[in-house]
Amino acid sequence: MPPLGLYIHVPFCSAICRYCNFNRGLFDEGLRQRYVEAVTAEIRGAPGRFGWRPGEARADTVFFGGGTPSLLEIADVAAIVGACREAFDVASGSEITLEANPESATSPFLEGLRAAGVNRLSLGVQSFRREELRRLGRIHDVAQARRAVAAARQAGFDNLSLDLMMWLPDQTVRQWLASVDAAMKLGPEHLSLYMLELYPNAPLREEMARAHWSLAPDDDAAEMYETAMARLDAAGFDQYEISNVARPGRASRHNLKYWTDGEWIGFGPGAHSTLAGSRWKNVSGTDEYVARVAAATPLETERRDLTAEERWQEAVITGLRLRAGISVVAMAESYGVDLDARFGPDLQRFQEAGVVERDGDRLRLTRRGMLLANEVLRVFI
Ligand code: SF4
């Protein structure tokens, strides 16, 4: 069995950003303590639940996501990493990532993280413009983001990722590119560039209407994406996925499991898992999660055994998110699906439109195709 990924969902934030649709709530000190007890118990209980001996199943990535994992205490992070090491054979050289927001990424905290075994930091910078951060409802400022990067380096993090968001309210192409340049200047090993997506009732929608902020036209959004990626190419980054670029050898090993048909177990409220052809999700509410762990009642909701059809669809859809694309021969061997026979006319049409390209056996999205990924990938469902 290839090594697993372990995902730890930390469901707290200091403030709720105006666009956020993740599973999170406002920080509460008492709930933090109960959450840490529950999540460490859930991790320790995993071997028994899956019929393994403690330390039998191998894992090579641990990822603290949220929410805002940097609101945990260092002792909490150490306890959670310790529980992972007790329950799983966490290989030496494993990638252990923690997502942090700049306002909580202080020097003592980052030094403590290193001592607890965290070796990759993902900073939610989002923008290098003060007005944009305010519009999003982020509580950090640009100086804090720069200080967090310097503090991370000083603490010994040599694998640093920065998140940026594009197509923000009233953002111009030039303003966006200035944030990309500012991020590159800080010398991260990895960058994630996301387009803002506004869910139907996002408070930011109302705010945009009130303040008369508009989104740049679609052509500008395309220019934002394509020009940023071209600048990152020129600076020696490798775009390995639709939204992610990295220095050679610094792609996120944990996130690659999601896109390469890997297996992972998620711990904490609302965490998703994929293992042995099944997919499930933990109960979302933190109070309910804590209560269920305490009562030893099942945490799972929405368990599904993936059908053969769902498995190949998923392999195609996630694989095409990667710049490397997919091997048509490997798809036929692993899933018995001949993509050319089944989707020949669609693939031909996409190639003619310049959104898909063929390189021998490999099929991949072009950069333009990555921009239109939702439309292209729909054909496989
Ligand atoms: S910090 Fe992240 S998880 Fe928390 S509210 Fe903002 S976007 Fe959502």
Boltz pocket constraint, residues with backbone or C-beta under 6 A from the ligand:
constraints:
  - pocket:
      binder: B
      contacts: [[A, 12], [A, 13], [A, 15], [A, 16], [A, 17], [A, 20], [A, 21], [A, 22], [A, 24], [A, 66], [A, 67], [A, 68], [A, 101]]
      max_distance: 6.0
